[in-house]
Amino acid sequence: MKLSQTNICFLFISLLTCTFFRSYPSNLMALRCLFILFLVSVSSLNATSAHADPIYIACIGECEKTGCVAEKCFHHCNFSSDGHPTVGGPWYLQEPLYQQWKKWDCQSDCQYHCMLDREQQRQKLGLRPAKYQGKWPLQRVYGMQEPVSVALSGLNLAIQFHGWISFLILVNYTLPLKADRGHYYEFAGLWHIYAILSMNAWFWNTVSHCRDVELIGKFDISSAVALLGFSVIVSILRIFNVRAEASRVMIAAPIIAVVVTHILYLNFYNLDYRLNTIFCAAMSTAQIILWAVWAGVSKHPSGRKLWVVVVGGSLATLLEVYDFPPYRGYIDAHAVWHATAIPLSYLWWSFVRDDSEFVTSSLLKKSK
């Protein structure tokens, strides 16, 4: 049995979490750890990779020469760079400019339709769906590569915007302000930055699911890393109630330096997906542990909401581990993960609003 790089990473997170909570007085925690490890093992057998399938490779090679897969032909495979029809010639000289701008070039169409053709052959043989270039064979809709994930990512973007606006109205117009018009809740500015980074990340995630090309993929990854890095900063500052500006800078500076270095490395040196997976998993694990411990010891009035987000987010990662084939060619595990993020994001912003009310109320009581 061979584990993928992603499964190895999640296995490491599971072991780390189980070790951290080894003295936690609950049998449910132990069962959850064993359940995670079991799913990691099972998921390693779940996906078959077919991008090296000789039939699939031969289909792409023939398509790039003829511009056809079975009875379906692509006109932009038969155009030269000056726009005149040609016969033969390499595929990269055969797309007109408008097709290059849309990124629906001859190569991508050949890969897509060869994938569908090969999957039909595998289905007739009774074989399970396979992955091609690391992705499940999903059906395009109106040119969108992963239509369900696009819709769900857009909904997540809307939830983030709604959460931010509701928080903005609460702290600026509902809660009492200081005499100098400042906020009693001194973490408001951090949550505003978090909201902007979060909406930016979901925007590029939506675009990348429409069409996954290298440049958009870099924007998507960079935005997600930036959001995770800043989330770690917010977690530390809020959990340890860091209010002094000098202390905030001392905590944030090294984290920002590491995150920026990682983003520059990915964009300008080596787009290493394995390294990025480990880096993001480490930051996510740190946040889960910090918020879980704080929710247990702080006796925050909205601690239950935080627990639901932490536990729900942890369980949702299992969808990334147990990566099942797409249902009817549209809904895969990643799309379901996007769906789980919608209620969790709504609940998360509800906790942030409750936290601002709780801190403001506590400070007002102390000032009297």
C-alpha positions in Angstrom: 0.0 0.0 0.0 1.5 3.3 -1.1 0.4 6.7 0.5 0.3 9.8 -1.6 2.1 13.0 -0.5 -1.1 14.6 0.7 -2.1 11.5 2.7 1.3 11.4 4.3 0.8 15.0 5.3 -2.6 14.4 6.8 -1.3 11.3 8.5 1.4 13.5 10.2 -1.3 16.0 11.3 -3.5 13.2 12.7 -0.6 11.7 14.7 0.4 15.2 15.9 -3.2 15.9 17.1 -3.6 12.5 18.7 -0.3 13.0 20.5 -1.2 16.4 21.7 -4.6 15.2 23.1 -3.2 11.9 24.5 -4.1 12.9 28.0 -7.4 14.4 27.1 -10.1 12.7 29.3 -12.3 11.5 26.5 -12.7 8.2 24.7 -14.3 10.1 21.8 -11.0 11.8 21.1 -9.1 8.5 20.9 -11.8 7.1 18.6 -11.6 10.2 16.4 -7.9 9.8 16.0 -8.2 6.1 15.1 -10.9 7.0 12.6 -8.7 9.6 10.9 -5.8 7.1 10.6 -8.2 4.5 9.2 -9.5 6.8 6.5 -6.0 7.9 5.6 -5.1 4.3 5.0 -8.3 3.5 3.1 -7.9 6.7 0.9 -4.6 5.5 -0.3 -6.3 2.7 -2.2 -9.2 4.9 -3.4 -7.7 6.9 -6.3 -6.1 5.4 -9.4 -3.9 7.6 -11.6 -4.3 7.3 -15.3 -2.3 10.2 -16.7 0.4 7.7 -17.7 -2.1 5.4 -19.3 -0.6 4.5 -22.8 -4.1 4.6 -24.4 -4.7 8.1 -22.9 -1.2 9.3 -24.0 -1.7 7.9 -27.5 -5.0 9.6 -27.8 -3.5 13.0 -26.9 -0.7 12.6 -29.4 -3.1 11.7 -32.2 -5.4 14.6 -31.3 -2.5 17.1 -31.4 -1.7 15.9 -34.9 -5.2 15.6 -36.3 -7.3 17.9 -34.1 -9.9 15.1 -33.5 -10.8 12.7 -30.7 -13.0 9.9 -32.1 -15.7 11.8 -34.1 -15.2 15.1 -32.3 -12.8 17.7 -34.0 -11.6 21.1 -32.7 -11.3 23.8 -35.3 -8.7 25.7 -33.3 -6.3 22.8 -33.7 -6.2 23.5 -37.4 -5.2 27.1 -37.4 -1.7 28.5 -37.7 -0.5 31.6 -35.9 -1.5 33.8 -38.8 -5.1 32.5 -38.6 -5.1 30.6 -41.9 -6.1 26.9 -42.1 -3.3 24.4 -42.0 -2.8 20.7 -42.2 -0.3 19.3 -39.8 2.2 21.3 -37.8 2.7 21.5 -34.0 -0.4 22.2 -31.9 1.2 25.2 -30.1 1.2 27.1 -33.4 -2.4 26.4 -34.2 -4.6 28.4 -31.8 -5.9 31.9 -32.8 -5.4 34.7 -30.3 -8.9 34.6 -28.8 -8.5 31.0 -28.0 -5.2 31.6 -26.3 -6.7 34.4 -24.3 -9.5 32.1 -23.1 -6.9 29.4 -22.5 -9.1 26.8 -24.3 -6.2 25.7 -26.5 -5.8 22.6 -28.6 -3.8 20.8 -25.9 -6.4 21.4 -23.1 -9.2 20.3 -25.4 -7.3 17.2 -26.4 -6.6 16.3 -22.8 -10.2 16.9 -21.7 -11.9 14.9 -24.5 -9.3 12.1 -24.4 -10.0 11.8 -20.7 -13.7 11.5 -21.3 -13.2 9.0 -24.1 -10.9 6.9 -21.9 -13.3 7.0 -19.0 -16.0 5.7 -21.2 -13.8 2.8 -22.1 -12.9 2.1 -18.5 -16.5 2.2 -17.5 -17.4 -0.4 -20.1 -14.6 -2.6 -18.6 -16.1 -2.2 -15.1 -13.1 -0.1 -13.8 -13.3 2.7 -11.3 -12.8 6.3 -12.4 -9.2 7.4 -12.5 -7.4 10.8 -12.0 -5.8 12.6 -14.9 -3.1 15.2 -14.2 -4.0 14.8 -10.5 -7.7 15.7 -11.1 -10.9 13.6 -11.4 -12.7 13.5 -14.7 -15.2 16.3 -14.2 -17.7 17.5 -16.7 -17.4 21.1 -18.0 -20.4 23.4 -17.9 -20.4 26.6 -20.0 -16.6 26.4 -20.2 -16.2 26.0 -16.4 -13.8 23.2 -15.5 -15.3 22.4 -12.1 -18.8 24.0 -12.1 -20.0 22.8 -8.7 -16.8 24.0 -7.0 -17.1 27.3 -8.8 -20.6 27.8 -7.5 -19.7 26.8 -3.9 -16.6 28.9 -3.9 -18.7 31.9 -5.0 -21.1 31.2 -2.1 -18.2 31.1 0.3 -17.0 34.4 -1.1 -20.5 35.8 -0.5 -20.6 34.4 3.1 -17.3 36.1 3.9 -18.5 39.4 2.5 -21.8 39.1 4.6 -19.8 38.2 7.7 -17.5 41.1 7.3 -20.2 43.7 6.6 -22.3 42.5 9.6 -19.1 42.7 11.8 -18.3 46.2 10.3 -21.8 47.5 11.1 -21.7 46.0 14.6 -18.4 47.5 15.8 -18.9 50.9 14.1 -22.6 51.6 14.6 -24.0 49.2 17.2 -21.4 48.8 19.9 -20.4 51.9 22.0 -17.3 53.7 21.0 -14.6 55.5 23.1 -14.6 59.3 23.5 -12.0 59.5 20.6 -14.3 57.4 18.4 -12.0 54.4 18.8 -13.2 50.8 19.4 -13.2 49.1 22.7 -12.7 45.9 20.8 -9.0 46.4 19.8 -9.0 43.5 17.4 -11.4 45.0 14.9 -8.7 46.2 12.6 -7.2 42.7 12.5 -10.5 41.1 11.5 -11.0 43.7 8.7 -7.7 42.6 7.2 -8.6 39.0 7.7 -11.9 39.6 5.8 -10.1 41.2 2.9 -7.6 38.4 2.6 -10.3 35.8 3.0 -12.5 37.3 0.2 -9.4 37.6 -2.0 -8.6 33.9 -1.4 -12.1 32.8 -2.2 -12.2 35.0 -5.3 -9.0 33.4 -6.8 -10.2 29.9 -5.7 -13.4 30.5 -7.7 -11.4 31.6 -10.7 -9.0 28.7 -10.5 -11.9 26.2 -10.5 -13.3 27.9 -13.7 -10.0 27.2 -15.5 -6.9 25.9 -13.8 -3.8 27.4 -15.5 -0.4 28.1 -14.0 -0.8 31.8 -13.4 -4.2 31.6 -11.9 -3.0 28.6 -9.8 -0.2 30.7 -8.4 -2.7 33.5 -7.5 -4.9 30.9 -5.8 -2.1 29.3 -3.8 -0.5 32.6 -2.8 -3.8 34.0 -1.6 -4.5 30.9 0.4 -1.1 31.0 2.0 -1.4 34.7 2.8 -4.8 34.0 4.5 -3.5 31.1 6.5 -0.4 33.1 7.6 -2.5 36.1 8.8 -4.9 33.7 10.5 -2.1 32.4 12.6 -1.2 36.0 13.6 -4.8 36.8 14.5 -5.1 33.6 16.5 -2.0 34.3 18.6 -2.9 38.0 19.1 -6.5 37.3 20.1 -5.9 34.1 22.2 -3.1 35.7 24.2 -4.9 39.1 24.3 -1.9 41.0 22.9 -2.9 44.7 22.8 0.5 46.6 22.8 1.5 47.6 19.3 5.2 46.7 19.9 4.3 43.2 21.0 2.0 42.7 18.0 4.8 43.7 15.6 7.3 41.4 17.3 4.8 38.5 16.9 3.7 39.3 13.4 7.0 40.2 11.8 8.6 36.7 11.8 5.4 35.0 10.7 5.0 37.5 7.8 8.6 37.1 6.8 8.2 33.3 6.6 4.9 33.5 4.7 6.3 36.1 2.2 9.4 34.0 1.7 7.3 30.9 1.0 5.1 32.8 -1.5 8.1 34.2 -3.3 9.7 30.7 -3.4 6.6 29.2 -5.0 6.1 32.0 -7.5 9.6 32.7 -8.7 11.7 29.6 -7.9 9.8 26.3 -7.7 6.0 25.7 -7.5 6.4 22.8 -5.1 2.9 21.5 -4.3 4.3 19.0 -1.8 6.1 21.6 0.2 3.1 24.0 0.0 0.8 21.2 1.3 3.1 20.6 4.3 3.5 24.3 5.0 -0.3 25.0 4.9 -1.0 21.9 6.9 1.4 23.0 9.6 -0.2 26.4 9.9 -3.7 24.9 9.9 -2.7 22.5 12.6 -1.2 25.2 14.8 -4.5 27.2 14.5 -6.7 24.2 15.4 -4.6 23.4 18.5 -4.5 27.1 19.6 -8.3 27.7 19.2 -9.2 24.2 20.6 -7.2 24.7 23.8 -8.4 28.3 24.2 -12.0 27.3 23.8 -11.6 24.7 26.5 -9.9 27.0 29.1 -11.2 30.5 28.4 -14.9 29.9 29.3 -15.8 32.2 26.5 -19.7 32.6 26.3 -19.5 31.6 22.6 -17.0 28.8 23.2 -19.5 26.2 21.8 -19.6 28.0 18.4 -15.8 27.9 18.4 -15.8 24.2 19.2 -18.2 23.5 16.3 -16.0 25.4 13.9 -12.8 23.7 15.1 -14.2 20.2 15.2 -16.2 20.7 12.0 -13.2 22.1 10.2 -11.1 19.2 11.4 -13.6 16.6 10.2 -14.1 18.5 6.9 -10.4 17.9 6.2 -11.2 14.2 6.0 -13.0 14.9 2.7 -9.6 16.0 1.3 -8.1 12.7 2.6 -10.9 10.4 1.5 -11.0 11.7 -2.0 -14.0 9.9 -3.6 -14.7 10.0 -7.4 -17.1 12.6 -8.7 -20.8 11.8 -8.5 -22.3 11.9 -12.0 -19.2 13.7 -13.2 -19.9 16.9 -11.2 -19.6 16.5 -7.4 -16.3 15.3 -5.9 -14.9 15.4 -2.4 -13.4 18.8 -2.9 -16.7 20.3 -3.9 -18.3 18.8 -0.7 -15.5 20.3 1.3 -16.4 23.7 -0.2 -20.1 23.1 0.8 -19.1 22.4 4.5 -17.1 25.6 4.5 -20.2 27.7 4.0 -22.0 27.0 7.4 -18.6 26.9 9.2 -17.7 30.3 7.8 -21.1 31.7 8.8 -20.7 30.3 12.3 -17.1 31.6 12.5 -18.2 35.2 11.8 -21.0 34.8 14.3 -18.3 33.9 16.9 -16.2 37.0 15.9 -19.3 39.2 16.4 -20.0 37.6 19.8 -16.4 38.0 20.8 -16.5 41.8 20.0 -19.6 42.2 22.1 -18.1 40.1 24.9 -14.8 42.1 25.0 -16.6 45.4 24.7 -19.0 44.5 27.5 -16.2 43.4 29.8 -14.2 46.5 29.3 -17.2 48.8 29.9 -17.9 46.9 33.2 -14.3 47.4 34.3 -14.4 51.2 33.4 -17.4 51.8 35.7 
